[in-house]
Amino acid sequence: MLDPKGKVALVTGASRGIGKAIALELGRQGFTVAGTATTDAGSERIARYFAEQEISGDGFRLDVSASESVGDLMQSLQAGIGAPAVLVNNAGITRDNLLLRMKEEEWNEVINTNLNSMFRVTRACLKPMTRARWGRIVNISSVVGSSGNPGQSNYCASKAGIEGFTRSLAREIGSRGITVNAVAPGFIETDMTSNLPETQVQGMLNQIPLRRLGRAEEVAAVVRFLVSSGGAYITGETVHVNGGMYLA
Ligand code: NAP
């Protein structure tokens, strides 16, 4: 059985939404959690909710779109609570627009934050995992990486890229005892989905066999499984958590 005691789990974008639920779940399992936010106020909030729930760990500031920021975080982790044995690449953004109207900036921002970040953060965590000959990497994708979605060509491209990255890395580092998987949520109740027009929400609900939005905790439960001993023989997979809205 896996003993999470003393193992560090890094969760990017843990200040709210899905990342917060994952950070709390891994903390409850006994991992020491490094949760990140883009601001000092956000990282302090993370430290507070860890303390409230008696979770071992701390909040850190991280901008996944900047290499220096990733380097700084890794240095402070290694000098402090230790190098991550579990990495959850969760931070992500949307900048929706129809392609004809999309600015290059909107394209680049999404690809840089959602996809290039996988390269930056994962590469920075790999050496210590390889040395330990144990690691768990979970990348948060999206159902639309498989289904596509009008107005989200940048976001869908980033998420499809994450899944290709996941499969490739799983083949590369499986022999070192490291698993790499993706979790693809459907329509989950968070800040990211809170401002959608009511008609769009209704339209989505009609396409979801379970007829409701998902909860962040329902995504966190799948991440928990993938990093637990129960998930030890799963690698290179994308696990869909979407109430049946996409059935391939
Ligand atoms: P959210 O509520 O908008 O939270 C986004 C998180 O990412 C926040 O913690 C935010 O930090 C962080 N973040 C944003 N830009 C960042 C950057 N440049 N560097 C580091 N952290 C950054 O999002 P969510 O709905 O929980 O989504 C989490 C993940 O699930 C994303 O990858 C998203 O694409 C994916 N997803 C969500 C849904 C859904 O329906 N909600 C569906 C499918 C996939 P701050 O608080 O500091 O801004």
Residues whose N, C-alpha, C, O or C-beta is under 5 A from the ligand:
A	BS01	NAP	G13 A14 S15 R16 G17 I18 G19 T36 A37 T38 T39 G42 L62 D63 V64 S65 N90 A91 G92 I93 T113 I140 S141 S142 V143 P185 G186 F187 I188 T190 D191 M192 T193
